[in-house]
Amino acid sequence: MPTPEGQPEAFPDAEAHVASAEPDIPQEWWDDFEAAARRPLALRIRYSFIHTYKPVLDDARFRAFDTTEEYRQWCEENLPEWLGYGRV
């Protein structure tokens, strides 16, 4: 792709890199990528977030604590360790 006069090419080796990478990437993946790239940005953003239920955290609309210490204590007593809210 030509660049405006006096402007350096942004990625001079990009085409060579893509060409050499294509054999390693299955055509189905390229097709999926190209289809996703044609979607409007708002739709791509919507599809990019996946809600994962978090036990206890998602069970109440909100919680409020007077201090960070109270919050940390509550986390240790109520949340599963695998959620990663415990102290290190």
N, C-alpha and C positions, 0 to 999 in steps of 0.2 A: 504494500500500500504506500503510495507516495506521501511524503510529508511536506508541509509548507516550506518554501525556500528558506534556507538558513536555520531550520529547526532540525535537531538531531532526531534520529529515529528512536522512539521510546524503548522498544525491545528489539534490537537488531537481530537477535538469534531466535526470536519467538517461533517463527515459522519452521525453522530447522528443528527446534526442540519438539514442537507439536508433531511434525512429520515423523520424527524418530520415535516418539512415544505412542503413536497411533497403533502400531502392531501389537503392543502390549495391552491395550485397552479393548475389551470386547465391544463389538459394534452396538450391542444392546445398551451398554452403558452410555455410549455417545448419543444414541437416540433418546434415552431418558434425559440426559443433560440438555440436549437441544430443545426438547419439548418443554422442560422446566424453564429454560431461558426465554422462551416465547411467552410465558405466562406474565400477567401484570405483576408489578412489584408487590402490591398489597396482597395478592393471592399467594405469592411465594413466601412472604413473611408469615401469613396465616398458617401455611403448611409447615413452616419451620419450627413451630412451637408444639410440643407434645405434652399434654397434661398427664402427670403421673401422680396418682393418689399417694399422699403421705399420711400414714396413720397418725392419729391424734392431732397433728397440725391442721389437717383439713376438716376436722370434725366440729370446729367452732368457727363462727363468723370472724371473731377477733379475740385477742387477749391483750390485756394491758398490765404492765408491771411497774411498780414504783421505782425499782432500781435494777440495774443490770445484774446484780447478784441474785435478786429474786428470780429474774428470768433464767439465769444459768442453773439455779437450783431446780426450777420447774422442769427445765429441759432434761436434767439428769434423772429426775424422778419419774418423768412421764413419757419420754420419747425413746423409741427403740435405738439401740446403739448404732445400728447400720445407717441411720439417717445422718450421722456425723455431727450432731449438735452437742456432743459431750465435750468435756474439757480434755485437753491433751496432757 
